[in-house]
Amino acid sequence: MTTHRLVILDYGVGNLRNLERAFAHVGVSAEISPKPATVRRASHLVLPGVGAFGAAMAELRARHLDEVVWDVVRAGIPLLGVCVGFQMLFETGYEFGQQAGLGLLAGEVIRFSADVRPVPHVGWNQVKQTQAHPLWDGIADEAFFYFVHSYHATSVSSEAVIGTTEYGLHYVSAVAQGNVMGVQFHPEKSHRVGLQLLRNFAALRW
């Protein structure tokens, strides 16, 4: 891509304006769009998400935007999934029954055990950087990020895991495989370190 055009995908689910403002805070202009043509012209794509995995996937599919996301990934455009958008990168979710995800990464999304810790997991927690990656540039290992979620990714290829978090167990909280990236936490709510991660993502060139 010769033109920088960061797009936040609008499929009716997600905290779009907070992400847009966070990118603006680090000097990156982000466009919120539900239009396939606009998304396909992106230099970088952010897949947000809040709420339930299945409901989010249903909205994405109803708008045929799941196909667009795949087209973007095949074109080599950097993709960042955030929170439920991170969970949707995987093959399967189990919120209100079994549902298919985008299948961009191997793995599934299951509920935390309430026997171990309170569910949902809400608040600040540390991310252990398990691999060096450009997303971590300028961010200290075991920095604190802000989380809000009841489900977590499991059965993920170790090669794709770049960050883990402890919440009754050590679970996957950040992934990167080629141009597909995702974080379980909310960078737009994570103050300086979250803003740095968004800055790093916007600076990626493929």
FENLIN-V738591 format. One line per field, one symbol per residue. burial: 1 if it has 24 or more other ideal C-beta (glycine too) atoms within 12 Angstrom, else 0. Layout:
burial=???
//
This chain:
burial=00001111111011110111011001010111110100111111111111111111111110001101110110001111111111111111111000101101111111110000000010001111111011110010001111111111110100011111101000111111101111111111110011111111110100
//
